[in-house]
């Protein structure tokens, strides 16, 4: 199969994702209530943008895309819509057969995407297996919890593998952000209800930071409290904080607590203060195995993505910073 055909098939998939039938979106939301219509469409739009022809060509500019008689096994996550799509595309771009264990939480949308890909290229379809059987694979990409990662590492110990664990993201503020910038930060926190590894769950704030502008910026996501699953999480963690008399801020749908821990449960956000940027660098280095990306507009943080961009990854924004095309070479 020629490289140009693969590029064209990926591009056509991106166009198809702009028009997911309503019945598919409804079924996906019924299967997984965290997948609201808004967030399904947002993910589809982001993927369509990422799969523009020029971006695919740039991504694969050094690849031959020659077919190989080897199989990549993929154990997909299902925390946000279409989260496993890049793993599939990378495997196909490297000419591998792909055997997928779909997540029950994202089975509907991923099957739709795979069906559209097969319509675009039956030849690629012949290289995709969704029965979930991972025997005889030569590579593995597995995404799960810290506990499941230990199982994957043991069971697939003889297979070259990328095994992803629990990660979250961190935002670092200077204190000079205006209201519009803080609204972009709200997107990093609240998109997909905060369930993605690229969602910010910890803020590093300059000492003396005033919380009121944050509250005002976050009002655009106030409707989260009307989602029953999110609301249950919010009330559960609020009850614990009140019973334990733990100091916290509450904006009516999110709980803020001063803690050093990068990870925070759904409907909560951790934060801590810094006096000098060196403290930020030290914290990020100390917790580098726990964060997926850092969001900030501070120039000294060269590794950071701009505020508001964490949930708009491109084809080269690999999870855990592991280049899949290089790994699968």
N, C-alpha and C positions, 0 to 999 in steps of 0.2 A: 504494500500500500504506500502510495507516495505521500510525502510530507505535506504537499499542498492540499491533498484530500483530507488529511487529519485536521489541518488548520481550518478548512472550510466547514468540516463537520462540527468542530468546536464552536465556530462562529454561529452556525445555524442553531446549535443548541442554545446559545445565549439569546438568540432572537425568539426561540420557542418559549423560553422561560418568562418572557414578557407577557405571554398570553396563556398562563396556566388556567385551564377551565375552572369555573366556579365550583363545579361538583368535586373536583380534586382538592381545591382549597378547603371546602366544607368538610370533606372526609378527613383531611389532614388535621383540621382543628378539632373534630370530634374525637379522633384517635389520640391526639395530644393537645389538651386545652391551652398549653403554653404557646402553641402556634396560632396566634391570632391572625386574622385576615391582613391586618396592617403589617405585621412582621413577616408573614409569608411573602407578601408583595415586595417589601423592602429588600429581603434577601434576594428575591428574583431579579429586582432592578439592579442591585449591586453586582450580581453575577453577570447580567447582561452587559453591564458597563465593562466589567473585567474581561469579558470574552469578545471584545471588539477585535476586528481582524488585525489591526496594527499591534495591539497588545499581545495577541497570541503569537504573531510573527516574531516580535521582540523576545518573548519568553522562549521560543523554540529556535532561535536563530543559530545556535550552535549544535542543534540536534539533527541526526539523520532520520530518526523515526523508523528505522528498519525493523521489520517484524522479527521477534525472537521466540524460540520455543522454551520459554521460561514463564513461570506463573508468580504473580504478586498476589498475596493474600491481604485483604483489607478488613479489619474489624472497625466498623464505623461507629462514631458517637451519634447522639440524637438530641443534643442539648439545644441547638438552634437549627432553623430550617436549612437543609442542603449543606450541612457542615462538612460532610465527607466528600464533596464533589471534587475538590482539587486533588485528593489522593487518587481517585479514579482516573482523572484526566492525565495526571503525571504518569501513571502506569501505562496507559494507552499510548501516550506520546513517546514513551521509551520502547514501544513495540512489544510489550509484555501481554500475556494473557492475564486476566484479572478475575480473581475469585473473591466475592464479597459476602461478608456477614453483615447484613443490614441491621440497624437499630430499629426496634419496634416503634420507637418514638418518632422516627423520621422515615419510615418505610414508604409511606404514600408518596411523598414528594420525590424521594430518590428513585423510586420505580418509575415515576413519570419522567424524570430527567433521563434515565437510562433508556426508556422506550423512545423518547425523542431522539436520543443519540443514535439508536439503532435505525430509526427511520431515516436519519441523515446519512448513515453509513452502515448498511447491513454487514459489511466486512468487519467493522469494529464490533458490531453486535455479536459476531461469532466468537469474539475473544473475551466476552463478559459472561460470568457465571454468578448468579445471585442465590444459589442454593445454600450458601454458607459453609460448604465443605472446604476446609483448609488443609487437607492432606496433600502432601507432595508439592508444597509451594517452595519457591526458591528465595522469596523475599516476603517480609511482613511489615505492614503499617497498622498499628493497633492504637486505638484511643480509648481511654477509660479512666477509672479512678486510680488512686494510689494502690488500693488493694488489688484491683484487677490487674494492674501492671505487674505485680509480683507473680501472679499466675501466668501471665503471658511470657514473662522472662524465663520462667521455669519450663513451661510446656514447649516453647519455641526456642530453647536455648541453643539449638544447632542451626538456626536460621538467621541470616542477617536481618536485623529488625530495627525499625523506628517505633519505639513504644512511648506513648505520651501519657503523662500523669495529670493530676489536678494542677492547673495553673490559673492565675488571675492577672489583672493588669492594675497599674498604679498611675496616678496622675500627680504631677508636681506643679504647684502654683507659685507664682512670684508675688502675688498680692496686688499686681497692677492690672489684672484682667478686667475688662469691661463686661457689661451685662450680656452682650452678644457672644463673647467668648465663653462665658460661663454657661450659656445655653448650649453651646457646642459641646462643652464638657458633660452637660446633662445627657446628651445623646450617647456619649461613651459609657455612662453609668446605667441608664435605664433602657436602652434598646434591648430587645429580647428579654426584658425583665431582669437583666443582669446575669443571665444564665451562661453567657459565652466566656471563654477563657480570655477574650480580648475586651471584656467589659471591665471597667474600672471599679474596684471594690475597696480601694485604699487611696486616701488623699494625703500628700505630704505638703503641709501648709507653713508659710512663714509665721513665726511667732507674732501673736497679736492680730492674726487674721480675723476679720469680721464675717460671721456666718450669714448675716441677713441677706446680702446679695446672692448667696448660694440658694437660700430658700426661695427668693423671688425668681431666680433662673429655673429652678426645678419645678415650678408650678405647672409648666407645660406638660409634665407627666403625672399630674395629680390623678388622672383617670385610672392609673394603675390600681388604685385602691378599690376600684369597682370590679376588678378581676378576682374571682373567688379564691383561686389558688394563691395569688400574690397577697391578698388581704389576710388569708389564714396565716401565712408566714409572718406578715407584719404584726398581727395581733399576738401570735405565739411569742415572738422575740420581745415585743413590748411588755408582755406579761412577766417574762423572766427578768427583764431589766428593772421593772417596778418592784417585783417581789424581793429582789436582791439589793434594792436601793442603790443600783449602779447609776452613776452620773451619765447622762446622755442628752442629746438633742433630739427633738421629734418634730418633723414638719408636717405631720398628718398622714404621711404614707411612707416615710423613710426614717430610720433610726440611725443617729450618728453617735459613735462612741470612740473615745480616745484610746487607741490600742496600737501596739506595734505590729500585730499580726497582719500580713498582707491579705489573707483570705477573710471574707466576711459573708455570713449567711444571706440568703435572699431577703430583700427589704431592709438590709442594714448596710452601713458604710463605716469602715474604720478610718481613722485619721491620726496623724501625729504632727508635731511641730518641728521646725528646724531653725537654727540661727545662722548657719553658714552653708553654702552649697556643698562644701566638702562632706558635711553630714549626710546629705542626700546621696552623694556618690557612694559613701560607705554603706548606707542602708541598702541601696540597690545591689551592691556587690555581695553583701551578706545574704541577701534573699534571692539571688539570681536564678536559682533553681525553682522558684515559686512563681515568678511573674512571666507573663507572655510578652507584654509590651509595656512601654512607658509613654504616657501622653503628657506633653508639656510644650510650651512656647518659649522656654528659657534657653537661650543660645548655648549655654555651657553644657547642656544635656544633648550631646550630638546624636545619641542613639534613639532619642525620643521621636515619636510621631506627633504631628500637630494635634492640638485639642480638637475633638470632634471627628477624628479620622480613624479611631481604633476599629470601628465596625465597617470599614470600607477597605479591606485588604486587597491588594493586587495579587497577580499570579505568583509573584516572587516573594510575597510576604508569608514565608513558610512558618508553620507552627513550630515552636521551640527553636526557631532559626536553623532548621536542618533543611538544606537544599535537597528536595526530593529527586530532582533530575540527576544530581551528582550521586546520591545514594543508590539509585536504581541503575547506575552505569555499570 
